Amino acid sequence: MSEAGGGRGCGSSVPQRAPWSLVAATAAFCLVSATSVWTAGAAPMSREERQKLGNQVLEMFDHAYGNYMEHAYPADELMPLTCRGRIRGQEPSRGDVDDALGKFSLTLIDSLDTLVVLNKTKEFEDAVRKVLRDVNLDNDVVVSVFETNIRVLGGLLGGHSLAIMLKEKGEYMQWYNDELLQMAKQLGYKLLPAFNTTSGLPYPRINLKFGIRKPEARTGTETDTCTACAGTLILEFAALSRFTGATIFEEYARKALDFLWEKRQRSSNLVGVTINIHTGDWVRKDSGVGAGIDSYYEYLLKAYVLLGDDSFLERFNTHYDAIMRYISQPPLLLDVHIHKPMLNARTWMDALLAFFPGLQVLKGDIRPAIETHEMLYQVIKKHNFLPEAFTTDFRVHWAQHPLRPEFAESTYFLYKATGDPYYLEVGKTLIENLNKYARVPCGFAAMKDVRTGSHEDRMDSFFLAEMFKYLYLLFADKEDIIFDIEDYIFTTEAHLLPLWLSTTNQSISKKNTTSEYTELDDSNFDWTCPNTQILFPNDPLYAQSIREPLKNVVDKSCPRGIIRVEESFRSGAKPPLRARDFMATNPEHLEILKKMGVSLIHLKDGRVQLVQHAIQAASSIDAEDGLRFMQEMIELSSQQQKEQQLPPRAVQIVSHPFFGRVVLTAGPAQFGLDLSKHKETRGFVASSKPYNGCSELTNPEAVMGKIALIQRGQCMFAEKARNIQNAGAIGGIVIDDNEGSSSDTAPLFQMAGDGKDTDDIKIPMLFLFSKEGSIILDAIREYEEVEVLLSDKAKDRDPEMENEEQPSSENDSQDQSAEQITSSSQEVDLVDQESPEESSLNSEPESSSPADMDNAASVSASEQNFNPMENHETTSLDGECTDLDNQLQEQSETEEDSNPNVSWGKKVQPIDSILADWNEDIEAFEMMEKDEL
């Protein structure tokens, strides 16, 4: 996201086609000036508390940056669990994720301007000297053009921007002579061969030393790239041209943007996710605002802000109108097909769309920004972090969380736009969750699974480039920053580019190519400063009123709608319509739906689809009734079948100096103590002898009362479990014998039995891959006694231990609600939606080798999708409100019928014949099965 300054006062209009200094910068600037409107909406946070939180952010950054410099530099990134650097080629490949690594000290370059924003000017000067001395951009390594542009080129330009600012102030960087800019120019020329295509769209990858297509380059055969990959270049490339006077960079980036605009789907004005760089044909024809497209939209608006070219604003507004028409289903943002935009392409959303509320702030469209941000915040309160993907009913779809900063970004800009102290509390929650769940001795570790709290051995460079920058700015006053942040625009990686570039080296033709492709209605475009009287209609509780309907669905107490039902019973009034009683042929029911903001859509095949928008309800109480009705529909339609696969478990190291900060993802066993139903097992670990555990242990005294470590191989898992149990062990951890294996790169194993009755096994058994197991073994070698916790989910740390190692403010964290979340805007259907990531259960040994007789079952880490319910009994909204729900159930329980063929004309019907499924075409569905972030 970006923020711009320099606009005129918000009280007057700006003439059409005004220069950027009057128009482009006004959106963010004018929203900031409206902050006083909101301060009455929530209790303000004192300056002392904001300063305390800002200092806590500084300490967190020091912990992350200091450990990178101590344990990883000059490697690209820190591996915080093993306290070492991640060097390309020396660690198991993670696929496309590794394309960001180019052996150019990525984290250091990405952190340059963060150091200045956080007032660490001396550290910045030292970091610049290290970059100039140590970084080599001529490595024989294939890198992502997109990632290298936003992280490295952007980092060098951001560092240069603030270096010249500091030099002008006269205290620091007096020796600086544009060295970072020269490195950026060198890198820019290394990226230019990627644009050698007939379309002007760049290849997705390039070899830093050999370029494209040469035999030694090992790249140049790709045919596809993502829309964001080709459309997120203009800010960095234009800035490089404006800084250096070399126009070629801006020309190439503009040509790529022009081609994407020309290839948009003309009837919907949407773009797809993936495009052929040679033919311009759309390969992936689904469209959204998340992964694969996100920053394309962002850079259209920001290119207008930075460069002052009207065509970029016209294109953005055209796309934005299509987004709000088709993709936006407040508070959800769901992908659609570009040729059939009324047809949803997914039933889940990815975490990258969390940037969009911030972009809407820059646009000046506040209400949907508040709605989507609040929906995302409720997901975070449910899972502690935003999962990489989650379903429309807010269940985990992809469980990872690599410490992404997009939600913090939108929180910062919503606070700047509204001044609502609520967003300071949101930021405080983010800080607490990071310290409570992600902090480890050597930095901050990404979450492998937000459900179990297990960690992944990665700390991406964007965590330092963006997260700490936005969190610090959220709590900082203007005088806390040594320069005026309003004079800069943020790139998608939060690097700072000065707005004065708009008037520098303007040798690029500003021919408006947009109008060549479409007739545009200027009435849809905002050429003037947003009017704060429209954005904030004289109501200090405006933002709160938008958020309120979304909060009720996760309250621990009964929603007000249920209380009102009880009162209605006492007064003789008719209770709200219940999902199980609904009949589409009943006119009275249809009228009630309309009052609740629920629309009934008849599909061409005769089926019916329900969609609810809280803002269309007759009143806030009716909106709550509608939310409850839709939640009941989801529960009726989507009650999950009993899972055949067990979810992943957690091994948490709780002894000194870890104190529960290191959580390892573990595979479960189909036998032994079920950790999801019994209290976790805690104990010290000890290696068994023999280590494979395939015969009676020779060291029973060593494992007595402890958790035994055993190596995989040579016999069945159940046999190992019996042997350590007979020796007195209270649990067992099987460590993979395949050296280098890791849960980062391989699916988890579910340990199966041996085909016999395993009821005699009473202890818990978990499986760790070699990498995770080595963390425990290394800890034993260093600290001798290591205590672990075996559980279904990572537990909170011991407060006494916490006080020894963590800042006191970390203990203020509160347990987050784990209740079901339901959206104020939802679509419900009743068909079986099978996950494309289903796992199979394997009772055979994983290897055919006679030496390895372990039974393994592959377990998907993703959440299982809902299946049709077999029992149509209504589930209550809240555990504390079951009496009322049971009372309402009694009159219809005997009428429930699970026959899927019951027609709408009967009094009580199964819901799966009522609502429509997601009607996806075969090609798009198969494509989505392979979809990855």
Buried (B, 14 or more C-beta within 10 A) or exposed (E): BBBBBBBBEBEEEBEEEBEBBBBBBBBBBBBBBBBEBBBEBBEBBEEEEBBBBBBBBBEBBBBBBEBBBEBBBBBBBBBBBBBBBBBBEEBEEBEEBBBBBBBBBBBBBBBBBBBBBBBBBEBBBEBBEBBEEEBEBEBEBBBBBBBBBBBBBBBBBBBBBBBBBBBEEEEBBEEBEBBBBBBBBEBBBBBBBBBBBEBBBBBBBBBBBBBBEEEEBEBBEEBBBBBBBBBBBBBBBBBBBBBBEBBBBBBBBBBBBBBBBBBBBEEBBBBBBBBBBEEBEBBBBBBBBBBBBBBBBBBBBBBBBBBBBBBBBBBBBBBBBBBBBBBBBBBBBBBBBBBBBEBBBBBBBBBBBBBBBBBBBBBBBBBBBBBBBBBBBBBBBBBBBBBBBBBBBBBBBBBBBBBBBBBBBBBBBBBBBBBBBBBBBBBBBBBBBBBBBBBBBBBBBBBBBBBBBBBBBBBBBBBBBBBBBBBBBBBBEEEBBBBEBBBBBBBBBBBBBBBEBBEEBBEBEEEEBBEEBBEBEEEEBBBBBBBBEEBBEEEBBBBBEBBBBBBBBBEEEBBBBBEBBBEEBEEEEEBBBBBBBBBBEBEEBBEBBBBBBBEBEEEEEEBBBBBBBBBBBEEBBBBBBBBBBBBBBBBBBBBEEEEEBBBBBBBBBBBEBBBBBBBBBBBBBBBBBEBEEEEBBBBBBBBBBBBBBBEEBEBBEBBBEBBBBBBBBBBBBBBBBBBBBEBBBBBBBBBBBBEEBBBBBBBBBBBBBBEEEBEEBEBBBBBBBBBBBBBBBEBBEEBEEBBBBBBBBBBEBEEEBBEEBBBEBBBEBEEBEEBBBBBBBBBBBBBEBEBEBEBEBBEEBBBEEEEBBBBBBBBBBBBBBBBBBEEBBBBBBBEEBEEBBEEBBEEBBEEBBEEEEBEBEBEBBBBBBBBBBBBBBEEBEEBBEEBEB
